[in-house]
């Protein structure tokens, strides 16, 4: 989880994807902090920061794999978190850097 005064972002190590992205200074129609990840659509169409390839089997593999994180389970932004996955065929690194704003810097290999 990455958090600051603007947002709270919860990652999953399965696929290194965002499961929840709450904007603290914006509210939904019920007056609650705004959740950007749609709980019904995301499992069907993809979670934020997931990977896509033109090979459906590889896309599925990358988004269902268990990644190892270099960060603790809870970080205060500004912070950087990296997720890595490797097997005999593929190696993936996803690096996310958060600052004091809403901007997220992303590096993937």
matplotlib code that plots the C-alpha trace (Angstrom):
import matplotlib.pyplot as plt

x = [0.0, 1.2, -0.4, -0.2, -2.6, -4.1, -4.5, -4.3, -3.2, -3.4, -1.3, -1.6, 1.5, -0.5, 0.2, 1.6, -1.7, -3.7, -6.7, -7.8, -7.0, -8.8, -8.6, -9.0, -9.9, -12.7, -16.0, -18.4, -22.2, -22.5, -19.9, -17.2, -13.6, -13.6, -12.5, -11.1, -11.0, -14.4, -14.9, -17.1, -15.3, -11.7, -11.7, -13.3, -11.4, -8.2, -6.8, -4.9, -1.1, -1.5, 0.5, -0.8, 0.8, -0.5, -0.1, -3.2, -1.5, 1.5, -0.8, -2.7, 0.6, 2.0, -1.1, -1.7, 1.9, 3.1, 5.6, 8.1, 8.1, 11.1, 9.0, 7.2, 3.5, 2.9, 4.8, 4.3, 4.7, 7.1, 8.2, 9.3, 8.1, 9.4, 7.8, 9.7, 8.8, 10.9, 10.6, 12.5, 10.9, 10.3, 11.6, 9.5, 10.2, 7.6, 8.8, 6.4, 7.5, 5.1, 5.7, 3.7, 1.3, -1.1, 1.7, 3.0, 6.2, 6.3, 9.2, 8.6, 11.0]
y = [0.0, 3.5, 6.4, 10.2, 13.0, 12.7, 8.9, 5.4, 2.8, -1.0, -3.3, -7.1, -9.2, -11.3, -9.5, -6.5, -4.8, -2.1, -3.5, -0.2, 3.4, 5.8, 9.6, 11.2, 14.7, 13.6, 11.9, 9.6, 10.1, 8.7, 11.2, 8.6, 9.0, 8.2, 4.6, 4.6, 0.8, -0.6, -3.8, -5.4, -4.3, -4.6, -8.4, -8.8, -6.2, -5.8, -4.0, -0.7, -1.1, -4.6, -5.7, -6.4, -8.3, -9.4, -13.0, -13.7, -16.6, -14.4, -11.6, -14.0, -15.5, -12.1, -10.8, -14.0, -14.6, -13.9, -11.0, -10.3, -6.7, -4.8, -2.6, -3.1, -3.7, -0.1, 2.9, 6.7, 8.6, 9.9, 6.3, 3.7, 0.2, -2.5, -5.8, -8.6, -11.9, -14.5, -18.0, -20.0, -18.0, -14.5, -11.8, -8.8, -5.8, -3.1, 0.0, 2.6, 5.9, 8.2, 11.8, 14.4, 14.9, 12.6, 11.7, 8.1, 7.4, 3.8, 1.8, -1.7, -4.2]
z = [0.0, -0.9, 0.9, 1.3, 1.9, -1.7, -2.2, -0.9, -3.4, -2.6, -4.7, -5.0, -5.5, -7.9, -11.2, -9.4, -10.1, -8.3, -6.4, -4.9, -5.7, -3.4, -3.9, -0.5, -1.6, -4.0, -3.1, -4.8, -4.9, -1.4, 0.0, 0.5, -0.8, -4.5, -5.4, -9.0, -9.3, -10.3, -8.3, -11.0, -14.2, -13.1, -12.6, -16.0, -18.1, -16.1, -13.1, -13.3, -14.0, -15.3, -18.4, -21.8, -24.7, -28.1, -26.9, -24.7, -22.9, -22.0, -20.8, -18.6, -17.2, -16.4, -14.7, -12.7, -11.6, -8.1, -8.0, -5.3, -3.9, -2.6, -0.4, 2.9, 3.0, 3.7, 2.4, 2.7, -0.5, -1.8, -2.3, -4.9, -5.0, -7.4, -8.3, -10.0, -11.6, -13.4, -14.7, -17.3, -20.2, -19.1, -16.6, -15.6, -13.5, -12.7, -10.8, -9.5, -8.1, -6.3, -5.2, -3.3, -6.3, -8.2, -10.7, -10.8, -12.7, -14.2, -15.5, -16.9, -18.3]

ax = plt.figure().add_subplot(projection="3d")
ax.plot(x, y, z, "-o")
ax.set_aspect("equal")
plt.show()
